[in-house]
């Protein structure tokens, strides 16, 4: 059995953001990018899909949602 490590891709507003450090959690990557994109401070990371040996995560804003 062969072990495949999927490349992580982070999506924000239709743009692909690179994985800055594979050893960082997805939440830490979000924290890093919130320094560049302040609107990400109140966002969450959601796994979107796995496609072509890549795992896609999307930064979703919580601003304006209730409950």
PyMOL Python script that loads the backbone (N, CA, C, O; Angstrom):
from pymol import cmd

cmd.read_pdbstr("""\
ATOM      1  N   UNK A   1       0.841  -1.174   0.000  1.00  0.00           N
ATOM      2  CA  UNK A   1       0.000   0.000   0.000  1.00  0.00           C
ATOM      3  C   UNK A   1       0.890   1.242   0.000  1.00  0.00           C
ATOM      4  O   UNK A   1       1.856   1.333   0.758  1.00  0.00           O
ATOM      5  N   UNK A   2       0.554   2.171  -0.844  1.00  0.00           N
ATOM      6  CA  UNK A   2       1.332   3.399  -0.978  1.00  0.00           C
ATOM      7  C   UNK A   2       0.628   4.532  -0.235  1.00  0.00           C
ATOM      8  O   UNK A   2      -0.587   4.698  -0.340  1.00  0.00           O
ATOM      9  N   UNK A   3       1.397   5.298   0.508  1.00  0.00           N
ATOM     10  CA  UNK A   3       0.857   6.438   1.245  1.00  0.00           C
ATOM     11  C   UNK A   3       0.955   7.683   0.365  1.00  0.00           C
ATOM     12  O   UNK A   3       2.032   8.021  -0.126  1.00  0.00           O
ATOM     13  N   UNK A   4      -0.172   8.359   0.171  1.00  0.00           N
ATOM     14  CA  UNK A   4      -0.202   9.577  -0.628  1.00  0.00           C
ATOM     15  C   UNK A   4      -0.490  10.748   0.300  1.00  0.00           C
ATOM     16  O   UNK A   4      -1.479  10.747   1.033  1.00  0.00           O
ATOM     17  N   UNK A   5       0.384  11.743   0.261  1.00  0.00           N
ATOM     18  CA  UNK A   5       0.161  12.953   1.042  1.00  0.00           C
ATOM     19  C   UNK A   5      -0.466  13.986   0.111  1.00  0.00           C
ATOM     20  O   UNK A   5       0.127  14.391  -0.889  1.00  0.00           O
ATOM     21  N   UNK A   6      -1.664  14.394   0.462  1.00  0.00           N
ATOM     22  CA  UNK A   6      -2.384  15.341  -0.367  1.00  0.00           C
ATOM     23  C   UNK A   6      -1.856  16.758  -0.155  1.00  0.00           C
ATOM     24  O   UNK A   6      -1.584  17.171   0.972  1.00  0.00           O
ATOM     25  N   UNK A   7      -1.720  17.477  -1.232  1.00  0.00           N
ATOM     26  CA  UNK A   7      -1.322  18.877  -1.161  1.00  0.00           C
ATOM     27  C   UNK A   7      -2.534  19.680  -0.717  1.00  0.00           C
ATOM     28  O   UNK A   7      -3.634  19.485  -1.234  1.00  0.00           O
ATOM     29  N   UNK A   8      -2.337  20.587   0.246  1.00  0.00           N
ATOM     30  CA  UNK A   8      -3.437  21.420   0.717  1.00  0.00           C
ATOM     31  C   UNK A   8      -3.483  22.717  -0.086  1.00  0.00           C
ATOM     32  O   UNK A   8      -2.456  23.337  -0.361  1.00  0.00           O
ATOM     33  N   UNK A   9      -4.696  23.107  -0.453  1.00  0.00           N
ATOM     34  CA  UNK A   9      -4.926  24.362  -1.162  1.00  0.00           C
ATOM     35  C   UNK A   9      -6.008  25.109  -0.394  1.00  0.00           C
ATOM     36  O   UNK A   9      -7.053  24.545  -0.068  1.00  0.00           O
ATOM     37  N   UNK A  10      -5.752  26.369  -0.111  1.00  0.00           N
ATOM     38  CA  UNK A  10      -6.707  27.187   0.626  1.00  0.00           C
ATOM     39  C   UNK A  10      -7.344  28.183  -0.337  1.00  0.00           C
ATOM     40  O   UNK A  10      -6.652  28.841  -1.114  1.00  0.00           O
ATOM     41  N   UNK A  11      -8.665  28.285  -0.277  1.00  0.00           N
ATOM     42  CA  UNK A  11      -9.405  29.162  -1.178  1.00  0.00           C
ATOM     43  C   UNK A  11     -10.002  30.323  -0.396  1.00  0.00           C
ATOM     44  O   UNK A  11     -10.556  30.153   0.690  1.00  0.00           O
ATOM     45  N   UNK A  12      -9.873  31.505  -0.983  1.00  0.00           N
ATOM     46  CA  UNK A  12     -10.486  32.686  -0.397  1.00  0.00           C
ATOM     47  C   UNK A  12     -10.922  33.616  -1.517  1.00  0.00           C
ATOM     48  O   UNK A  12     -10.102  34.082  -2.308  1.00  0.00           O
ATOM     49  N   UNK A  13     -12.208  33.877  -1.573  1.00  0.00           N
ATOM     50  CA  UNK A  13     -12.795  34.728  -2.611  1.00  0.00           C
ATOM     51  C   UNK A  13     -12.374  34.307  -4.021  1.00  0.00           C
ATOM     52  O   UNK A  13     -12.068  35.149  -4.865  1.00  0.00           O
ATOM     53  N   UNK A  14     -12.364  33.006  -4.261  1.00  0.00           N
ATOM     54  CA  UNK A  14     -12.035  32.486  -5.584  1.00  0.00           C
ATOM     55  C   UNK A  14     -10.555  32.399  -5.889  1.00  0.00           C
ATOM     56  O   UNK A  14     -10.173  31.949  -6.970  1.00  0.00           O
ATOM     57  N   UNK A  15      -9.712  32.822  -4.956  1.00  0.00           N
ATOM     58  CA  UNK A  15      -8.259  32.774  -5.158  1.00  0.00           C
ATOM     59  C   UNK A  15      -7.651  31.610  -4.390  1.00  0.00           C
ATOM     60  O   UNK A  15      -8.105  31.270  -3.297  1.00  0.00           O
ATOM     61  N   UNK A  16      -6.633  31.009  -4.964  1.00  0.00           N
ATOM     62  CA  UNK A  16      -5.899  29.947  -4.283  1.00  0.00           C
ATOM     63  C   UNK A  16      -4.760  30.554  -3.484  1.00  0.00           C
ATOM     64  O   UNK A  16      -3.953  31.319  -4.013  1.00  0.00           O
ATOM     65  N   UNK A  17      -4.704  30.207  -2.207  1.00  0.00           N
ATOM     66  CA  UNK A  17      -3.630  30.643  -1.332  1.00  0.00           C
ATOM     67  C   UNK A  17      -2.768  29.426  -1.021  1.00  0.00           C
ATOM     68  O   UNK A  17      -3.291  28.345  -0.752  1.00  0.00           O
ATOM     69  N   UNK A  18      -1.468  29.597  -1.057  1.00  0.00           N
ATOM     70  CA  UNK A  18      -0.579  28.452  -0.865  1.00  0.00           C
ATOM     71  C   UNK A  18      -0.544  28.017   0.592  1.00  0.00           C
ATOM     72  O   UNK A  18      -0.851  28.788   1.501  1.00  0.00           O
ATOM     73  N   UNK A  19      -0.168  26.783   0.784  1.00  0.00           N
ATOM     74  CA  UNK A  19       0.012  26.204   2.110  1.00  0.00           C
ATOM     75  C   UNK A  19       1.390  26.640   2.603  1.00  0.00           C
ATOM     76  O   UNK A  19       2.409  26.185   2.083  1.00  0.00           O
ATOM     77  N   UNK A  20       1.424  27.509   3.591  1.00  0.00           N
ATOM     78  CA  UNK A  20       2.698  28.085   4.017  1.00  0.00           C
ATOM     79  C   UNK A  20       3.563  27.109   4.796  1.00  0.00           C
ATOM     80  O   UNK A  20       4.789  27.218   4.780  1.00  0.00           O
ATOM     81  N   UNK A  21       2.931  26.145   5.486  1.00  0.00           N
ATOM     82  CA  UNK A  21       3.683  25.164   6.259  1.00  0.00           C
ATOM     83  C   UNK A  21       2.792  23.950   6.484  1.00  0.00           C
ATOM     84  O   UNK A  21       1.781  24.041   7.181  1.00  0.00           O
ATOM     85  N   UNK A  22       3.153  22.843   5.914  1.00  0.00           N
ATOM     86  CA  UNK A  22       2.367  21.605   5.990  1.00  0.00           C
ATOM     87  C   UNK A  22       2.142  21.159   7.431  1.00  0.00           C
ATOM     88  O   UNK A  22       1.146  20.499   7.728  1.00  0.00           O
ATOM     89  N   UNK A  23       3.059  21.513   8.325  1.00  0.00           N
ATOM     90  CA  UNK A  23       2.946  21.087   9.720  1.00  0.00           C
ATOM     91  C   UNK A  23       1.984  21.952  10.531  1.00  0.00           C
ATOM     92  O   UNK A  23       1.634  21.600  11.657  1.00  0.00           O
ATOM     93  N   UNK A  24       1.559  23.071   9.970  1.00  0.00           N
ATOM     94  CA  UNK A  24       0.598  23.937  10.659  1.00  0.00           C
ATOM     95  C   UNK A  24      -0.817  23.397  10.472  1.00  0.00           C
ATOM     96  O   UNK A  24      -1.146  22.846   9.422  1.00  0.00           O
ATOM     97  N   UNK A  25      -1.643  23.559  11.491  1.00  0.00           N
ATOM     98  CA  UNK A  25      -3.048  23.163  11.356  1.00  0.00           C
ATOM     99  C   UNK A  25      -3.742  24.130  10.398  1.00  0.00           C
ATOM    100  O   UNK A  25      -3.233  25.214  10.112  1.00  0.00           O
ATOM    101  N   UNK A  26      -4.895  23.723   9.915  1.00  0.00           N
ATOM    102  CA  UNK A  26      -5.655  24.584   9.016  1.00  0.00           C
ATOM    103  C   UNK A  26      -6.026  25.894   9.709  1.00  0.00           C
ATOM    104  O   UNK A  26      -6.022  26.954   9.082  1.00  0.00           O
ATOM    105  N   UNK A  27      -6.346  25.821  11.000  1.00  0.00           N
ATOM    106  CA  UNK A  27      -6.684  27.033  11.758  1.00  0.00           C
ATOM    107  C   UNK A  27      -5.489  27.972  11.894  1.00  0.00           C
ATOM    108  O   UNK A  27      -5.658  29.191  11.874  1.00  0.00           O
ATOM    109  N   UNK A  28      -4.297  27.426  12.031  1.00  0.00           N
ATOM    110  CA  UNK A  28      -3.093  28.265  12.108  1.00  0.00           C
ATOM    111  C   UNK A  28      -2.798  28.931  10.770  1.00  0.00           C
ATOM    112  O   UNK A  28      -2.326  30.067  10.730  1.00  0.00           O
ATOM    113  N   UNK A  29      -3.073  28.231   9.678  1.00  0.00           N
ATOM    114  CA  UNK A  29      -2.911  28.837   8.355  1.00  0.00           C
ATOM    115  C   UNK A  29      -3.896  29.996   8.203  1.00  0.00           C
ATOM    116  O   UNK A  29      -3.536  31.056   7.691  1.00  0.00           O
ATOM    117  N   UNK A  30      -5.141  29.794   8.648  1.00  0.00           N
ATOM    118  CA  UNK A  30      -6.136  30.868   8.634  1.00  0.00           C
ATOM    119  C   UNK A  30      -5.652  32.050   9.464  1.00  0.00           C
ATOM    120  O   UNK A  30      -5.780  33.200   9.043  1.00  0.00           O
ATOM    121  N   UNK A  31      -5.103  31.775  10.630  1.00  0.00           N
ATOM    122  CA  UNK A  31      -4.580  32.838  11.491  1.00  0.00           C
ATOM    123  C   UNK A  31      -3.468  33.615  10.779  1.00  0.00           C
ATOM    124  O   UNK A  31      -3.420  34.843  10.860  1.00  0.00           O
ATOM    125  N   UNK A  32      -2.590  32.915  10.095  1.00  0.00           N
ATOM    126  CA  UNK A  32      -1.513  33.563   9.337  1.00  0.00           C
ATOM    127  C   UNK A  32      -2.097  34.486   8.263  1.00  0.00           C
ATOM    128  O   UNK A  32      -1.697  35.645   8.148  1.00  0.00           O
ATOM    129  N   UNK A  33      -3.040  33.968   7.481  1.00  0.00           N
ATOM    130  CA  UNK A  33      -3.600  34.765   6.396  1.00  0.00           C
ATOM    131  C   UNK A  33      -4.477  35.915   6.901  1.00  0.00           C
ATOM    132  O   UNK A  33      -4.702  36.883   6.175  1.00  0.00           O
ATOM    133  N   UNK A  34      -4.971  35.818   8.134  1.00  0.00           N
ATOM    134  CA  UNK A  34      -5.762  36.927   8.675  1.00  0.00           C
ATOM    135  C   UNK A  34      -4.893  38.151   8.944  1.00  0.00           C
ATOM    136  O   UNK A  34      -5.413  39.259   9.080  1.00  0.00           O
ATOM    137  N   UNK A  35      -3.575  37.965   9.023  1.00  0.00           N
ATOM    138  CA  UNK A  35      -2.662  39.105   9.130  1.00  0.00           C
ATOM    139  C   UNK A  35      -2.562  39.859   7.806  1.00  0.00           C
ATOM    140  O   UNK A  35      -2.275  41.056   7.784  1.00  0.00           O
ATOM    141  N   UNK A  36      -2.798  39.156   6.715  1.00  0.00           N
ATOM    142  CA  UNK A  36      -2.741  39.753   5.382  1.00  0.00           C
ATOM    143  C   UNK A  36      -4.127  40.243   4.965  1.00  0.00           C
ATOM    144  O   UNK A  36      -4.267  41.316   4.377  1.00  0.00           O
ATOM    145  N   UNK A  37      -5.138  39.450   5.275  1.00  0.00           N
ATOM    146  CA  UNK A  37      -6.529  39.764   4.946  1.00  0.00           C
ATOM    147  C   UNK A  37      -7.306  39.900   6.258  1.00  0.00           C
ATOM    148  O   UNK A  37      -7.854  38.910   6.742  1.00  0.00           O
ATOM    149  N   UNK A  38      -7.369  41.099   6.845  1.00  0.00           N
ATOM    150  CA  UNK A  38      -8.010  41.284   8.155  1.00  0.00           C
ATOM    151  C   UNK A  38      -9.454  40.789   8.231  1.00  0.00           C
ATOM    152  O   UNK A  38      -9.923  40.440   9.315  1.00  0.00           O
ATOM    153  N   UNK A  39     -10.157  40.752   7.122  1.00  0.00           N
ATOM    154  CA  UNK A  39     -11.540  40.285   7.125  1.00  0.00           C
ATOM    155  C   UNK A  39     -11.650  38.797   7.462  1.00  0.00           C
ATOM    156  O   UNK A  39     -12.751  38.299   7.699  1.00  0.00           O
ATOM    157  N   UNK A  40     -10.526  38.085   7.485  1.00  0.00           N
ATOM    158  CA  UNK A  40     -10.536  36.665   7.829  1.00  0.00           C
ATOM    159  C   UNK A  40     -10.533  36.416   9.342  1.00  0.00           C
ATOM    160  O   UNK A  40     -10.666  35.273   9.779  1.00  0.00           O
ATOM    161  N   UNK A  41     -10.385  37.464  10.131  1.00  0.00           N
ATOM    162  CA  UNK A  41     -10.303  37.306  11.585  1.00  0.00           C
ATOM    163  C   UNK A  41     -11.515  36.554  12.134  1.00  0.00           C
ATOM    164  O   UNK A  41     -11.370  35.731  13.038  1.00  0.00           O
ATOM    165  N   UNK A  42     -12.692  36.822  11.610  1.00  0.00           N
ATOM    166  CA  UNK A  42     -13.916  36.165  12.081  1.00  0.00           C
ATOM    167  C   UNK A  42     -14.368  35.045  11.144  1.00  0.00           C
ATOM    168  O   UNK A  42     -15.565  34.791  11.010  1.00  0.00           O
ATOM    169  N   UNK A  43     -13.428  34.386  10.505  1.00  0.00           N
ATOM    170  CA  UNK A  43     -13.754  33.333   9.545  1.00  0.00           C
ATOM    171  C   UNK A  43     -13.463  31.953  10.109  1.00  0.00           C
ATOM    172  O   UNK A  43     -12.829  31.809  11.154  1.00  0.00           O
ATOM    173  N   UNK A  44     -13.937  30.949   9.400  1.00  0.00           N
ATOM    174  CA  UNK A  44     -13.664  29.549   9.734  1.00  0.00           C
ATOM    175  C   UNK A  44     -13.111  28.852   8.497  1.00  0.00           C
ATOM    176  O   UNK A  44     -13.260  29.334   7.373  1.00  0.00           O
ATOM    177  N   UNK A  45     -12.473  27.715   8.725  1.00  0.00           N
ATOM    178  CA  UNK A  45     -11.939  26.902   7.629  1.00  0.00           C
ATOM    179  C   UNK A  45     -12.878  25.716   7.424  1.00  0.00           C
ATOM    180  O   UNK A  45     -13.197  24.998   8.371  1.00  0.00           O
ATOM    181  N   UNK A  46     -13.315  25.517   6.192  1.00  0.00           N
ATOM    182  CA  UNK A  46     -14.163  24.370   5.860  1.00  0.00           C
ATOM    183  C   UNK A  46     -13.511  23.555   4.760  1.00  0.00           C
ATOM    184  O   UNK A  46     -13.044  24.098   3.759  1.00  0.00           O
ATOM    185  N   UNK A  47     -13.485  22.214   4.962  1.00  0.00           N
ATOM    186  CA  UNK A  47     -12.982  21.350   3.898  1.00  0.00           C
ATOM    187  C   UNK A  47     -14.011  21.340   2.787  1.00  0.00           C
ATOM    188  O   UNK A  47     -15.194  21.091   3.017  1.00  0.00           O
ATOM    189  N   UNK A  48     -13.546  21.615   1.579  1.00  0.00           N
ATOM    190  CA  UNK A  48     -14.457  21.730   0.438  1.00  0.00           C
ATOM    191  C   UNK A  48     -14.505  20.442  -0.367  1.00  0.00           C
ATOM    192  O   UNK A  48     -15.576  19.864  -0.552  1.00  0.00           O
ATOM    193  N   UNK A  49     -13.345  19.986  -0.848  1.00  0.00           N
ATOM    194  CA  UNK A  49     -13.324  18.778  -1.678  1.00  0.00           C
ATOM    195  C   UNK A  49     -11.909  18.225  -1.786  1.00  0.00           C
ATOM    196  O   UNK A  49     -10.929  18.904  -1.481  1.00  0.00           O
ATOM    197  N   UNK A  50     -11.831  16.980  -2.226  1.00  0.00           N
ATOM    198  CA  UNK A  50     -10.560  16.346  -2.553  1.00  0.00           C
ATOM    199  C   UNK A  50     -10.612  16.049  -4.041  1.00  0.00           C
ATOM    200  O   UNK A  50     -11.526  15.382  -4.527  1.00  0.00           O
ATOM    201  N   UNK A  51      -9.610  16.556  -4.760  1.00  0.00           N
ATOM    202  CA  UNK A  51      -9.622  16.418  -6.212  1.00  0.00           C
ATOM    203  C   UNK A  51      -8.179  16.437  -6.721  1.00  0.00           C
ATOM    204  O   UNK A  51      -7.394  17.300  -6.329  1.00  0.00           O
ATOM    205  N   UNK A  52      -7.832  15.493  -7.586  1.00  0.00           N
ATOM    206  CA  UNK A  52      -6.510  15.437  -8.215  1.00  0.00           C
ATOM    207  C   UNK A  52      -5.364  15.502  -7.203  1.00  0.00           C
ATOM    208  O   UNK A  52      -4.442  16.302  -7.357  1.00  0.00           O
ATOM    209  N   UNK A  53      -5.423  14.670  -6.185  1.00  0.00           N
ATOM    210  CA  UNK A  53      -4.390  14.588  -5.143  1.00  0.00           C
ATOM    211  C   UNK A  53      -4.197  15.896  -4.381  1.00  0.00           C
ATOM    212  O   UNK A  53      -3.113  16.159  -3.860  1.00  0.00           O
ATOM    213  N   UNK A  54      -5.243  16.716  -4.316  1.00  0.00           N
ATOM    214  CA  UNK A  54      -5.217  17.959  -3.542  1.00  0.00           C
ATOM    215  C   UNK A  54      -6.447  18.000  -2.654  1.00  0.00           C
ATOM    216  O   UNK A  54      -7.522  17.537  -3.036  1.00  0.00           O
ATOM    217  N   UNK A  55      -6.276  18.552  -1.482  1.00  0.00           N
ATOM    218  CA  UNK A  55      -7.405  18.759  -0.585  1.00  0.00           C
ATOM    219  C   UNK A  55      -7.647  20.256  -0.495  1.00  0.00           C
ATOM    220  O   UNK A  55      -6.751  21.029  -0.156  1.00  0.00           O
ATOM    221  N   UNK A  56      -8.855  20.642  -0.801  1.00  0.00           N
ATOM    222  CA  UNK A  56      -9.205  22.057  -0.868  1.00  0.00           C
ATOM    223  C   UNK A  56      -9.943  22.480   0.399  1.00  0.00           C
ATOM    224  O   UNK A  56     -10.888  21.824   0.836  1.00  0.00           O
ATOM    225  N   UNK A  57      -9.492  23.581   0.971  1.00  0.00           N
ATOM    226  CA  UNK A  57     -10.139  24.191   2.121  1.00  0.00           C
ATOM    227  C   UNK A  57     -10.579  25.584   1.721  1.00  0.00           C
ATOM    228  O   UNK A  57      -9.929  26.245   0.911  1.00  0.00           O
ATOM    229  N   UNK A  58     -11.690  26.026   2.294  1.00  0.00           N
ATOM    230  CA  UNK A  58     -12.182  27.356   1.972  1.00  0.00           C
ATOM    231  C   UNK A  58     -12.316  28.166   3.256  1.00  0.00           C
ATOM    232  O   UNK A  58     -12.820  27.677   4.267  1.00  0.00           O
ATOM    233  N   UNK A  59     -11.854  29.417   3.195  1.00  0.00           N
ATOM    234  CA  UNK A  59     -12.022  30.334   4.314  1.00  0.00           C
ATOM    235  C   UNK A  59     -13.402  30.967   4.148  1.00  0.00           C
ATOM    236  O   UNK A  59     -13.673  31.618   3.139  1.00  0.00           O
ATOM    237  N   UNK A  60     -14.269  30.776   5.134  1.00  0.00           N
ATOM    238  CA  UNK A  60     -15.643  31.316   5.064  1.00  0.00           C
ATOM    239  C   UNK A  60     -15.846  32.304   6.195  1.00  0.00           C
ATOM    240  O   UNK A  60     -15.505  32.042   7.348  1.00  0.00           O
ATOM    241  N   UNK A  61     -16.405  33.434   5.838  1.00  0.00           N
ATOM    242  CA  UNK A  61     -16.645  34.500   6.807  1.00  0.00           C
ATOM    243  C   UNK A  61     -17.866  34.198   7.659  1.00  0.00           C
ATOM    244  O   UNK A  61     -18.871  33.688   7.164  1.00  0.00           O
ATOM    245  N   UNK A  62     -17.770  34.517   8.945  1.00  0.00           N
ATOM    246  CA  UNK A  62     -18.910  34.396   9.852  1.00  0.00           C
ATOM    247  C   UNK A  62     -19.620  35.723  10.041  1.00  0.00           C
ATOM    248  O   UNK A  62     -20.640  35.785  10.728  1.00  0.00           O
ATOM    249  N   UNK A  63     -19.109  36.763   9.455  1.00  0.00           N
ATOM    250  CA  UNK A  63     -19.682  38.087   9.613  1.00  0.00           C
ATOM    251  C   UNK A  63     -21.067  38.145   8.978  1.00  0.00           C
ATOM    252  O   UNK A  63     -21.256  37.736   7.832  1.00  0.00           O
ATOM    253  N   UNK A  64     -22.024  38.655   9.732  1.00  0.00           N
ATOM    254  CA  UNK A  64     -23.360  38.803   9.195  1.00  0.00           C
ATOM    255  C   UNK A  64     -24.255  37.591   9.352  1.00  0.00           C
ATOM    256  O   UNK A  64     -25.391  37.603   8.879  1.00  0.00           O
ATOM    257  N   UNK A  65     -23.764  36.532  10.014  1.00  0.00           N
ATOM    258  CA  UNK A  65     -24.598  35.356  10.231  1.00  0.00           C
ATOM    259  C   UNK A  65     -25.132  35.382  11.658  1.00  0.00           C
ATOM    260  O   UNK A  65     -24.456  35.857  12.571  1.00  0.00           O
ATOM    261  N   UNK A  66     -26.330  34.877  11.844  1.00  0.00           N
ATOM    262  CA  UNK A  66     -26.941  34.844  13.170  1.00  0.00           C
ATOM    263  C   UNK A  66     -26.989  33.413  13.683  1.00  0.00           C
ATOM    264  O   UNK A  66     -27.045  32.449  12.920  1.00  0.00           O
ATOM    265  N   UNK A  67     -26.965  33.316  15.013  1.00  0.00           N
ATOM    266  CA  UNK A  67     -27.176  32.033  15.672  1.00  0.00           C
ATOM    267  C   UNK A  67     -26.008  31.233  15.728  1.00  0.00           C
ATOM    268  O   UNK A  67     -26.045  30.123  16.259  1.00  0.00           O
TER     269      UNK A  67
END
""", "prot")
cmd.dss("prot")
cmd.show_as("cartoon", "prot")
cmd.util.cbc("prot")
cmd.orient("prot")
